[in-house]
Amino acid sequence: MFRRGAHNQPRVIQPLSSQQYQFKGKLMRTIAALILVMSIGNVGLTQNPQNVLVGVWERTLLRDIQGRTLQPPAPAAVVMFSSNGYFSHVAIPSKRQKLQEDVRGMTKDELMSRFEHLESRYGTYKVEGNKLRRLDITNADPSREGGVSVSLFRIEKDVLILSTTDGVDTTWFKRLK
C-alpha cells in the first residue's frame, strides 16, 4: 500500500501488528462506549419533565371549580419556573390608586382592602407525570408557608392549563417570549 507523504513522495504503510490491531480495536470500542454513555446521559437531561415548564408564564384566566371566572384577565399573575426546580409567583392587582399617605397610618380595613387579591409566593416545584407539586418556602400569607399544592397540568401550544386533582380546569397561563 502506498500513501503520499511529505513532498508528495510515495511512502509504504506497514501493516499493523496483531498487538497494534488489538489496541486499535479496544480504543475504538472504548470511544464508542463513551459516546453511547454520553448520549444516554444527554437524553435524560433533555427529557427532564420539568423542562417543559421552564420559563415565564402570564396568567390570562382564573376560574373556580364551578367554572365561574374569579378574576378578569387583568390583573394578570406571572409565574416563573427555573430549570433547577424553583418557582416564583406574583400577582398585583392593576388600577390601584396611588397612596397619599404612609401605610403605617392606615386602618386595618384600609390595609386589608389595599392588599386584597395580592399574591406572592416562592418555593420549589417538581413534575411527576402530569402533576405539578409546589412547596411554598415563602408566601405573602405566612400561614401558607411550608404548604404543598398539587395541580394537574397540560400544555397546549404556548398555553399552560392548571387543573384541580379532580381534573377541573381552573387557571390558564400564556408563555411569555
C-alpha positions in Angstrom: 0.0 0.0 0.0 1.2 3.4 -0.8 0.3 6.8 0.6 1.7 10.2 -0.3 3.9 11.6 2.4 6.0 14.8 2.7 6.8 16.5 -0.6 4.2 14.3 -2.3 6.6 11.3 -2.3 5.1 7.8 -2.0 5.7 6.0 1.3 5.0 2.5 2.3 2.4 1.9 5.0 3.3 -1.0 7.2 0.5 -3.4 8.2 -0.4 -3.3 11.8 1.0 -6.0 14.1 -1.6 -8.1 15.9 -0.8 -6.2 19.1 -1.4 -2.9 17.4 -4.5 -4.2 15.8 -5.9 -5.3 19.2 -5.1 -2.0 20.8 -6.8 -0.1 17.9 -9.9 -2.3 18.3 -10.0 -1.7 22.1 -9.6 2.0 21.6 -12.4 2.2 19.0 -14.7 0.1 21.3 -13.9 2.4 24.3 -14.6 5.5 22.2 -17.9 4.0 21.0 -18.9 3.1 24.6 -18.0 6.6 25.8 -20.1 8.2 23.1 -23.0 5.9 23.9 -22.8 6.7 27.6 -22.7 10.4 27.0 -25.6 10.3 24.6 -27.7 8.4 27.1 -26.9 10.9 29.7 -27.9 13.8 27.4 -31.2 12.1 26.6 -32.0 12.0 30.3 -31.2 15.7 30.7 -33.2 16.9 27.6 -36.2 14.8 28.6 -36.4 16.1 32.1 -40.2 16.6 32.6 -39.6 19.9 34.5 -38.1 21.4 31.4 -41.5 21.8 29.8 -42.4 24.4 32.4 -39.1 26.4 32.5 -39.8 30.0 31.6 -42.1 32.8 32.4 -45.9 32.4 32.2 -48.6 35.1 32.4 -52.0 34.2 33.9 -54.8 35.0 31.4 -57.8 33.4 33.1 -58.7 32.2 36.6 -61.9 30.2 37.4 -63.4 28.5 40.4 -64.3 24.8 40.4 -67.8 25.6 39.2 -66.3 27.3 36.1 -67.1 30.9 37.2 -64.5 33.5 36.3 -62.9 34.7 39.6 -60.9 37.5 38.1 -60.8 39.0 34.6 -57.6 38.5 32.6 -56.3 41.7 34.2 -54.6 41.8 36.6 -52.5 39.0 35.4 -50.3 37.0 37.6 -46.8 35.9 36.5 -45.2 32.6 37.4 -41.6 31.8 36.6 -40.2 28.2 36.7 -36.5 27.8 36.7 -34.5 24.8 35.4 -33.2 24.0 38.9 -36.6 23.4 40.4 -37.6 26.8 41.8 -40.7 28.9 41.1 -41.8 32.4 41.8 -45.4 33.6 41.5 -46.6 37.2 41.8 -49.9 38.9 41.2 -50.5 42.6 42.0 -54.0 44.0 41.1 -53.9 46.7 38.5 -55.6 50.1 38.7 -54.8 50.5 42.4 -54.9 54.1 43.5 -51.6 55.7 44.4 -51.2 56.2 48.2 -51.5 59.7 49.5 -50.4 58.6 53.0 -47.9 56.2 54.5 -49.3 52.7 55.0 -48.3 52.9 58.7 -51.1 55.5 59.2 -53.8 53.3 57.6 -56.5 51.5 59.4 -56.7 47.7 59.4 -59.7 47.8 56.9 -57.8 50.2 54.6 -54.7 48.0 54.7 -56.8 44.9 54.0 -58.5 46.4 51.0 -55.2 47.7 49.8 -53.6 44.3 49.7 -56.7 42.3 48.7 -56.0 39.9 45.8 -52.2 40.4 46.2 -50.5 37.1 45.6 -46.8 36.4 46.1 -45.1 33.0 46.7 -41.8 31.4 46.1 -40.6 27.8 46.5 -39.6 24.6 44.9 -41.6 22.6 42.3 -41.5 19.0 41.0 -43.2 17.5 38.0 -44.4 13.9 38.3 -46.1 12.9 35.1 -48.9 15.4 34.6 -48.8 16.5 38.3 -47.2 19.8 39.3 -46.3 19.8 43.0 -45.3 23.1 44.5 -43.9 23.7 48.0 -44.1 27.3 49.3 -40.9 28.4 51.0 -42.3 31.9 51.4 -45.8 33.3 50.8 -47.5 36.7 51.2 -49.8 34.8 53.6 -47.4 33.4 56.2 -49.9 30.7 57.2 -49.3 29.1 53.8 -45.6 28.8 54.1 -44.5 25.2 54.0 -47.7 24.3 52.3 -47.8 22.0 49.3 -50.1 22.5 46.3 -50.7 19.8 43.7 -52.3 20.6 40.3 -52.7 18.6 37.2 -51.3 20.4 34.1 -51.1 20.2 30.4 -49.6 22.5 27.7 -51.5 23.3 24.5 -49.2 25.2 22.2 -47.9 28.1 24.4 -50.7 27.8 27.0 -50.2 26.2 30.4 -53.5 24.9 31.8 -53.7 24.0 35.5 -56.5 21.8 36.9 -57.6 20.5 40.2 -56.6 17.0 41.0 -60.2 16.1 40.0 -59.5 17.4 36.5 -61.4 20.8 36.6 -59.5 23.4 34.6 -59.1 26.5 36.8 -56.1 28.5 35.6 -54.7 29.4 32.2 -51.2 30.9 31.6 -49.6 32.1 28.3 -45.9 31.6 27.9 -44.1 34.9 27.6 -41.3 35.1 25.0 
